[in-house]
Amino acid sequence: MVDLVKEYQKKLDEIIVLPVQKFDSKNYQEVTKRSLIIETWYEWMEELFCDMAGLTIGGASYLHSFSYFVRFGGSSSFSVPDKELARRSHPVS
C-alpha cells in the first residue's frame, strides 16, 4: 500500500503545478501549500484504503454502518474550511 500511495503522491505532485516554477521567497507560501496537500493526501489514502478493505470484508453490513456514521455526522462533516483541511487524519465525508 505504501508503494501505491507514494506513486499517487508523485502523480499529485505533477498535477499541482505552481504558477511560477522558480523557488524564491515570493512563492514560498505556494510551495508550502503544495507540500502540505501532498502530505495530507498520504494520510487520506490510508483511510480510503482501510474503508475499501472494510467494504470488501464486511460487504453490505459495512456499507450500512458507514452510511449510518456519515448520516449522523451532520452537515458540518461535508464541508471543512481550507485552513482546517491541512493535516486532518480523515478526508471530508
SULGIFEN-V905156 format. One line per field, one symbol per residue. ss: DSSP state (A for helix, B for strand, O for the rest). phi: phi as a letter, one per 30 degrees, with the letter a starting at -180 (. if undefined). psi: psi as a letter, one per 40 degrees, with the letter a starting at -180 (. if undefined). A space follows every 50 residues. Layout:
BEGIN
ss = ???
phi = ???
psi = ???
END
This chain:
BEGIN
ss = OAAAAAAAAAAAAAAOOOOOOOOOAAAAAAAAAAAAAAAAAAAAAAAAAA AAAAAAAAOAAAAAAAAAAAAOOOAAAAOOOAAAAOOOOOOOO
phi = .dddddddddddddddcddbdddbddcedddddddddddddddddddddd ddddddddhddddddddddddddidddcbbeeddddiddbdde
psi = dddddddddddddddghidhehhaddeddddddddddddddddddddddd dddddddebddddddddddddeeideeehhiddedhfieiih.
END
